[in-house]
């Protein structure tokens, strides 16, 4: 999403940050799951992220408020504001730890290059 594009008031705007520090914004319906977000990003991988590209969407994981998101968790279930921008980290990881009761995973540390 470019700087001049308008955020749709019916969509959730996600600003995704890679470990490398690169960012990009994407818009999604509130019913979109974390797995669908990862698949969409993989299918629409930004050209300026080419050196960070992974072999499969299944290797991409979202982190929100310090927790890995389970693939089935929807953006709506996270109570993300519609028409506003929410920041999440997008990382590469093959396996996730066991989830807690709400489908999120605690993050101990994944990088010493945090951007926030």
C-alpha positions as CSV (number, residue, x, y, z in Angstrom):
1,X,0.0,0.0,0.0
2,X,1.4,3.3,-1.0
3,X,1.6,6.4,1.2
4,X,-1.2,8.1,-0.9
5,X,-3.6,5.2,-0.7
6,X,-6.7,5.6,1.5
7,X,-7.5,3.0,4.2
8,X,-10.8,1.4,3.6
9,X,-13.1,1.9,6.6
10,X,-14.4,-1.7,6.2
11,X,-10.9,-3.2,6.2
12,X,-8.1,-3.7,8.7
13,X,-4.9,-2.2,7.6
14,X,-1.9,-4.3,8.7
15,X,1.6,-2.8,8.7
16,X,3.9,-5.8,8.6
17,X,7.5,-5.5,9.7
18,X,10.2,-8.0,8.8
19,X,13.2,-8.8,11.0
20,X,15.3,-6.9,8.4
21,X,13.3,-3.8,9.3
22,X,11.4,-3.6,6.0
23,X,7.8,-2.7,6.2
24,X,4.7,-2.9,4.0
25,X,1.0,-2.2,4.5
26,X,-1.8,-4.6,3.4
27,X,-5.6,-4.4,3.9
28,X,-7.7,-7.3,4.9
29,X,-11.3,-8.1,5.8
30,X,-11.9,-8.6,9.6
31,X,-12.8,-12.3,8.9
32,X,-9.3,-13.0,7.4
33,X,-7.3,-15.6,9.4
34,X,-3.6,-15.3,10.2
35,X,-2.9,-18.1,7.7
36,X,-4.7,-16.3,5.0
37,X,-2.7,-13.1,5.7
38,X,0.5,-15.1,5.4
39,X,-0.7,-16.7,2.2
40,X,-1.7,-13.3,0.7
41,X,1.6,-11.7,1.6
42,X,3.5,-14.7,0.1
43,X,1.5,-14.5,-3.1
44,X,2.0,-10.8,-3.3
45,X,5.6,-10.6,-2.0
46,X,6.9,-7.0,-2.4
47,X,9.7,-6.6,-4.9
48,X,11.8,-4.7,-2.3
49,X,11.5,-7.7,0.1
50,X,13.0,-10.2,-2.5
51,X,16.1,-11.0,-0.4
52,X,13.8,-12.0,2.5
53,X,11.5,-14.3,0.4
54,X,10.8,-17.7,1.8
55,X,10.0,-20.9,-0.1
56,X,6.5,-21.4,1.3
57,X,3.8,-19.4,2.9
58,X,3.6,-22.0,5.7
59,X,7.0,-20.7,6.9
60,X,5.6,-17.2,7.6
61,X,4.3,-16.4,11.0
62,X,2.7,-13.3,12.5
63,X,3.6,-11.9,15.8
64,X,1.1,-9.5,17.6
65,X,1.7,-8.1,21.1
66,X,4.6,-10.4,21.6
67,X,2.8,-13.6,20.7
68,X,2.8,-15.9,17.6
69,X,-0.7,-16.1,16.1
70,X,-2.1,-19.5,15.3
71,X,-3.1,-19.8,11.6
72,X,-6.9,-20.1,12.3
73,X,-7.1,-16.9,14.5
74,X,-9.0,-14.2,12.6
75,X,-8.2,-10.5,12.7
76,X,-11.7,-9.9,14.1
77,X,-11.0,-12.3,17.0
78,X,-8.0,-10.1,18.0
79,X,-10.4,-7.1,18.2
80,X,-8.3,-5.1,15.7
81,X,-9.8,-1.8,14.8
82,X,-11.4,-1.5,11.4
83,X,-10.3,1.4,9.3
84,X,-7.1,1.8,11.4
85,X,-3.5,0.6,11.1
86,X,-2.3,-2.3,13.3
87,X,1.4,-3.2,13.4
88,X,2.5,-6.9,13.4
89,X,5.9,-8.6,12.8
90,X,6.2,-11.1,10.0
91,X,8.8,-13.7,10.7
92,X,10.1,-17.0,9.3
93,X,9.7,-20.0,11.5
94,X,9.0,-23.7,10.7
95,X,7.4,-24.8,14.0
96,X,5.5,-23.0,16.7
97,X,5.5,-23.7,20.4
98,X,2.3,-25.1,22.0
99,X,-0.5,-22.5,22.0
100,X,-2.2,-21.1,25.1
101,X,-6.0,-21.2,25.5
102,X,-6.7,-18.4,23.0
103,X,-4.7,-19.7,20.1
104,X,-1.7,-17.5,20.6
105,X,1.9,-18.4,21.3
106,X,4.3,-16.6,23.6
107,X,7.4,-15.2,22.0
108,X,10.6,-15.5,24.1
109,X,12.9,-13.8,21.6
110,X,13.2,-14.1,17.9
111,X,15.7,-11.4,17.0
112,X,18.0,-8.9,18.5
113,X,16.9,-6.4,15.8
114,X,13.5,-5.4,17.0
115,X,12.0,-2.5,15.1
116,X,9.4,-1.2,17.5
